[in-house]
Amino acid sequence: MSVLPNNMHRYQKFISFMLKYWHSDLFRSTASQMMEGNEENHEDNFDQSPEELVEDLKKMGPTYIKLGQLLSTRPDLLPDAYLQELASLQDDVPPIPYEEVHKIVEEELGTRISKAFNSFEEKPLASASIGQVHYATLRSGQPVAVKVQRPGIRLKFLEDLDTLRELADLAVKHTQTAKKYSFDQVLEELRHILLQELDYTREAKNLETLGNNLSKYKQLVVPQPINDYCSGKVLSMEFIEGKKITKLSPLKQLEVDYSPLADELVQAYLQQIINDGFVHADPHPGNVQFTSDDKIALIDLGMVAKFTPQLQEYILQLLISISTTNGSETAKILLRMSKYDDLARIDIFQKTISDLIMDSEHSTARDMQTGRLLIQLNRLAAECGIHLPVEINILGKILLNMDQLVAILDPDFDLKKAIQQHVQKIMRKKAYEELKPENFFSMLLESKKLTENMPERLNKISENLANNELKIQIDAIDEKRVTDGFQKVANRITLGLIIAATIIGAAMLMQVPSSFTIFGYPGLAILLFLLAAAGGIVLSYIIVFKDENLNNRK
């Protein structure tokens, strides 16, 4: 793979960053926690301070700022001080000058700001790596939040992602670790997610879809887009006044019982994962707002996960087995959804999974076990040569964030009990949906097609059979072995028929008088009996002592 001269600065920037952190105490601590699942949050003085890490990511550019944001939601990897500093990347990115915001909005909406909006605040409410949000009011007086994408951000993302992809391909080609953990596949999934997040038209549709799916949850709010004021780079949506869920004061936590709210949040996410297959994939505290009327608002739908019906079934089974602390069943489900070869260490994987599940038997929301457990399962699978679907890692990240949110609302919330209760409801709902008329008619159409095609196919089979043209094609590992086996069976059936015919003939000759006798019986009949007996003994000996299959069984 050739490295183009005009891309050298990006390669140099990335390699310099990796050389700085690869051998650091912080990286070794991170790797140790990932491998061992260590729950202690070390506050050691590492080689690089949290502030230094954040500044280095900012210097790397918007793509790496986004990666830092994703890393800030992983308490299983980094100490608290680093998590808090990385979380600042979600808010403390330098804003776009208002002149550029003004230009982008007018170009995208095709009209002047003063004509589209009654008011438009110049100072942003929040500024992030991809865009920033401004408060505005429509001509109707409705308050809205307007998200504006940073100019040229898509090109910067593509350049950085191309650099990372080339380096990941090299790593997979030349290092066993990168190959084992499928760095190239992980990066490709990240690329897909980030490029989707750059399309605000898609995000507007995501807001509508999630709003419809969660409409029955009265304590959850999803701001809806104002479609006439949306484009690929501008997203206008309902304004929701709230604050980060992490800003919930300890005093209010004592005064108000938020366990019903936590229960509804868990139920809503289980529905998204198991029933809808469409999930808000980035529920970190910055994207989950606590409203003034004690509701939860799910915002920023740029990052969503989609699960196929088959994967939804696997996830349903997986969550049931985890919630019931059934380690062996958990391992079986993971193996059914995975890819592996003969070199995979299945026994070690099953034993380790069972131990992990048993260790998490009595955990509560404060322990934040559910998401971390899935991430550990994914890593253990890779160590044993088993490749889980990448969606399981995404699910682990979603549940890890969910664990944090639920722990804030109710530290003693019993997640496993809630999963067991809500999964049963979701299973009943799925069974009901399968009985819907549209599903019935789909099955009816398939049956109709089968009925229509059956006479033609039967005619073709009977015609080929009559013309001696019917062929049966067998795809076997060893065709000669199969043919020899059929010939052996045919020979033995023929020999058995001859022995049976000989016995029957001998019995009939016993009634015919003859001057040649043996032991007082007709001699020919006795000889035929002896011949049949000898043939039967030989055939029995061959079957019992000479057949390869029977010998293998012994």
Secondary structure, DSSP 8 states (H G I E B T S, - for coil): ----GGGHHHHHHHHHHHHHHHTSHHHHHHHHHHHH----------SS-HHHHHHHHHHH-HHHHHHHHHHTT-TTTS-HHHHHHHHGGGTBS----HHHHHHHHHHHHTS-HHHHEEEE-SS-SEE-SSEEEEEEEETTS-EEEEEEE-TTHHHHHHHHHHHHHHHHHHHHHH-HHHHHTTHHHHHHHHHHHHHHHT-HHHHHHHHHHHHHHTTT-TTEE---B-GGG--SSEEEEE---EEEGGG--HHHHHHS--HHHHHHHHHHHHIIIIII-EEE----GGGEEEETTS-EEE---SSEEE--HHHHHHHHHHHHHHHTT-HHHHHHHHHHT-EE-TTS-HHHHHHHHHHHHHHTTT--GGG--HHHHHHHHHHHHHHTTEE--HHHHHHHHHHHHHHHHHHHH-TT--HHHHHHHHHHHHHHHHHHHHTSHHHHHHHHHHHHHHHHHHHHHHHHHHHHHHTT--------S-HHHHHHHHHHHHHHHHHHHHHHHHHHHHHHHTTS--S-EETTEEHHHHHHHHHHHHHHHHHHHIIIII-HHHHHH-
